[in-house]
Structure formats: structure tokens, C-alpha cells
Amino acid sequence: MFGIQEMLPFLILALGGALVVGNIAALVRPPEKRQKDTDLEQAPLVRSLVMAAIGLVASIWAIASLLS
């Protein structure tokens, strides 16, 4: 049965992958129309790239942990 030690790399891989895909998708395809006046027209570039980079590092770490 899986314990927390075996499950942690899978959780980090899922979180990192979601960070990468979500932030890149927000940059590539912003919403067509704003729902509220307070919504941004486009995702902030630097913040999205930093979050995608953090997700990429986490994903690489998790894959390395799973393969070792």
C-alpha cells in the first residue's frame, strides 16, 4: 500500500505539471471576454513565467525522484 513517502513525488509531479500547463495556457490563450470589470485582459507575463518555471523545476525534481 502507498505511504506518504511513496506518494509525495506523484503529488509534486501533479502540482508542478498543473503550474506549467495552467500558466502557459493563460499566456497563450487569454479569455475572450472579461466576466467582471476587475478581471485582467491578459495574464501578467513575468509572474506567469516565474510560476511556470517553478512548476517545471518541481516536475523535473519529481521525475528524478521517481526514476531513482
N, CA and C of each residue as an Amber inpcrd file, in Angstrom:
protein
   204
   0.8400000  -1.1790000   0.0000000   0.0000000   0.0000000   0.0000000
   0.8910000   1.2500000   0.0000000   0.3860000   2.3120000  -0.6280000
   1.1490000   3.5470000  -0.7110000   1.1750000   4.2780000   0.6260000
   2.3600000   4.7180000   1.0120000   2.5050000   5.5930000   2.1540000
   2.7820000   7.0050000   1.6470000   2.9410000   7.9260000   2.5640000
   3.1750000   9.3160000   2.1660000   4.5230000   9.4640000   1.4680000
   5.5090000   8.6490000   1.8410000   6.8310000   8.7410000   1.2170000
   6.7780000   8.3370000  -0.2530000   5.9430000   7.3650000  -0.5900000
   5.8250000   6.9360000  -1.9760000   4.9230000   7.8570000  -2.7830000
   3.9840000   8.5100000  -2.1260000   3.0080000   9.3320000  -2.8280000
   3.4890000  10.7650000  -3.0630000   4.4180000  11.2390000  -2.2800000
   4.8700000  12.6260000  -2.3690000   5.4210000  13.0070000  -3.7490000
   6.2760000  12.2150000  -4.3860000   6.7390000  12.5980000  -5.7370000
   5.6040000  12.6890000  -6.7570000   4.6020000  11.8210000  -6.6480000
   3.4620000  11.8870000  -7.5590000   2.6630000  13.1700000  -7.3510000
   2.4910000  13.5730000  -6.1020000   1.7700000  14.8140000  -5.8130000
   2.5440000  16.0330000  -6.3070000   3.8550000  16.0300000  -6.1170000
   4.6870000  17.1330000  -6.5900000   4.6780000  17.1870000  -8.1140000
   4.6920000  16.0320000  -8.7660000   4.6280000  15.9890000 -10.2240000
   3.3010000  16.5640000 -10.7250000   2.2180000  16.2110000 -10.0760000
   0.9070000  16.7320000 -10.4780000   0.8200000  18.2440000 -10.2560000
   1.3050000  18.7140000  -9.1270000   1.2720000  20.1440000  -8.8280000
   2.1650000  20.9280000  -9.7890000   3.3680000  20.4380000 -10.0250000
   4.2820000  21.1100000 -10.9510000   3.7450000  21.1320000 -12.3680000
   3.1850000  20.0220000 -12.8080000   2.6080000  19.9660000 -14.1440000
   1.4390000  20.9280000 -14.3020000   0.6210000  21.0170000 -13.2680000
  -0.5090000  21.9450000 -13.3170000  -0.0340000  23.3990000 -13.3600000
   1.0240000  23.7110000 -12.6330000   1.5800000  25.0650000 -12.6750000
   2.0960000  25.4060000 -14.0680000   2.8020000  24.4840000 -14.6710000
   3.3540000  24.7410000 -16.0110000   2.2340000  24.9050000 -17.0290000
   1.3540000  23.9330000 -17.0950000   0.3060000  23.9460000 -18.1200000
  -0.6580000  25.1120000 -17.9190000  -1.0570000  25.3590000 -16.6920000
  -2.0130000  26.4290000 -16.4330000  -1.4740000  27.8090000 -16.7500000
  -0.2500000  28.0820000 -16.3680000   0.3140000  29.4040000 -16.6210000
   0.6530000  29.6240000 -18.0880000   1.1460000  28.6090000 -18.7520000
   1.4210000  28.7430000 -20.1850000   0.1100000  28.9040000 -20.9580000
  -0.9140000  28.1700000 -20.5720000  -2.2160000  28.3030000 -21.2380000
  -2.8080000  29.6940000 -21.0250000  -2.6100000  30.2660000 -19.8490000
  -3.1210000  31.6130000 -19.5840000  -2.4060000  32.6510000 -20.4420000
  -1.1360000  32.4160000 -20.7440000  -0.4050000  33.3470000 -21.6010000
  -0.7550000  33.1760000 -23.0750000  -0.8730000  31.9300000 -23.5010000
  -1.1090000  31.6560000 -24.9130000  -2.5410000  31.9980000 -25.3270000
  -3.4920000  31.6610000 -24.4780000  -4.8910000  31.8650000 -24.8370000
  -5.6400000  32.5490000 -23.6960000  -5.5770000  33.8720000 -23.6370000
  -6.3150000  34.5830000 -22.5870000  -7.8280000  34.4960000 -22.8410000
  -8.6380000  34.7920000 -21.8440000 -10.0870000  34.7300000 -22.0280000
 -10.5480000  35.6790000 -23.1370000 -11.5760000  35.2730000 -23.8700000
 -12.0660000  36.0950000 -24.9680000 -12.7610000  37.3620000 -24.4710000
 -13.4740000  37.2440000 -23.3620000 -14.1210000  38.4340000 -22.7920000
 -14.0200000  38.3930000 -21.2750000 -14.0250000  39.5510000 -20.6760000
 -13.9210000  39.6620000 -19.2270000 -15.2800000  39.4290000 -18.5920000
 -15.2930000  38.6870000 -17.4920000 -16.5380000  38.4190000 -16.7810000
 -16.9280000  39.6000000 -15.8970000 -15.9370000  40.2150000 -15.2550000
 -16.1570000  41.3530000 -14.3580000 -15.2290000  42.4870000 -14.7670000
 -15.5020000  43.6540000 -14.2600000 -14.6340000  44.7970000 -14.5450000
 -13.2640000  44.6490000 -13.8880000 -13.1940000  43.8570000 -12.8210000
 -11.9270000  43.6990000 -12.1090000 -11.0300000  42.6240000 -12.7220000
 -11.5320000  41.8420000 -13.6810000 -10.7230000  40.8150000 -14.3360000
  -9.6890000  41.4510000 -15.2580000  -8.5260000  40.8140000 -15.3370000
  -7.4720000  41.2920000 -16.2270000  -7.7480000  40.8400000 -17.6530000
  -7.3220000  41.6400000 -18.6140000  -7.4830000  41.2620000 -20.0170000
  -6.4860000  40.1790000 -20.4070000  -5.3080000  40.2050000 -19.7880000
  -4.2520000  39.2590000 -20.1020000  -3.5180000  38.9150000 -18.8070000
  -2.9960000  37.7050000 -18.7220000  -2.2440000  37.2910000 -17.5400000
  -0.9320000  38.0680000 -17.4680000  -0.4830000  38.4140000 -16.2480000
   0.8080000  39.1000000 -16.1060000   1.9510000  38.2070000 -16.6030000
   2.7560000  38.7320000 -17.5000000   3.7770000  37.9400000 -18.1830000
   4.8450000  37.4130000 -17.2320000   5.4570000  38.2880000 -16.4660000
   6.5800000  37.8810000 -15.6140000   6.1150000  36.9050000 -14.5410000
   5.0020000  37.2040000 -13.9000000   4.5010000  36.3230000 -12.8470000
   4.1600000  34.9430000 -13.4100000   3.5540000  34.9030000 -14.5810000
   3.1920000  33.6170000 -15.1840000   4.4270000  32.8120000 -15.5660000
   5.4450000  33.4830000 -16.0950000   6.6750000  32.7780000 -16.4570000
   7.4210000  32.2660000 -15.2320000   7.4300000  33.0460000 -14.1590000
   8.0880000  32.6010000 -12.9210000   7.3590000  31.3920000 -12.3430000
   6.0390000  31.4350000 -12.3140000   5.2710000  30.3110000 -11.7800000
   5.4370000  29.0690000 -12.6560000   5.4970000  29.2420000 -13.9730000
   5.7240000  28.1120000 -14.8720000   7.1150000  27.5180000 -14.6460000
   8.1050000  28.3680000 -14.4050000   9.4590000  27.8810000 -14.1430000
   9.5230000  27.1050000 -12.8250000   8.8310000  27.5880000 -11.8060000
   8.7690000  26.8720000 -10.5280000   8.1140000  25.5030000 -10.7190000
   7.0430000  25.4700000 -11.4970000   6.3830000  24.2080000 -11.7800000
   7.2610000  23.2520000 -12.5630000   8.0480000  23.7870000 -13.4910000
   8.9580000  22.9530000 -14.2730000  10.0430000  22.3460000 -13.3870000
  10.5910000  23.1440000 -12.4890000  11.6170000  22.6340000 -11.5630000
  11.0200000  21.5530000 -10.6670000   9.8190000  21.7780000 -10.1690000
   9.1740000  20.7850000  -9.3130000   8.8980000  19.4990000 -10.0880000
   8.4740000  19.6290000 -11.3190000   8.1910000  18.4400000 -12.1350000
   9.4600000  17.6510000 -12.4240000  10.5300000  18.3410000 -12.7420000
  11.7990000  17.6620000 -13.0100000  12.3070000  16.9580000 -11.7590000
  12.1780000  17.6220000 -10.6080000  12.5830000  17.0120000  -9.3400000
  11.7650000  15.7550000  -9.0560000  10.4670000  15.8320000  -9.2980000
   9.6030000  14.6760000  -9.0220000   9.9180000  13.5160000  -9.9640000
  10.1590000  13.8080000 -11.2330000  10.5040000  12.7450000 -12.1760000
  11.8380000  12.1040000 -11.7970000  12.8120000  12.9180000 -11.3940000
  14.1070000  12.3770000 -10.9650000  13.9460000  11.5120000  -9.7140000
  13.0800000  11.9230000  -8.8000000  12.8510000  11.1270000  -7.5890000
  12.1630000   9.8070000  -7.9190000  11.2420000   9.8340000  -8.8690000
  10.5470000   8.6090000  -9.2460000  11.4620000   7.6260000  -9.9790000
  12.3910000   8.1480000 -10.7700000  13.2780000   7.2790000 -11.5370000
  14.4600000   6.7590000 -10.7330000  14.7700000   7.3830000  -9.6170000
  15.9170000   6.9290000  -8.8250000  15.5270000   5.9050000  -7.7860000
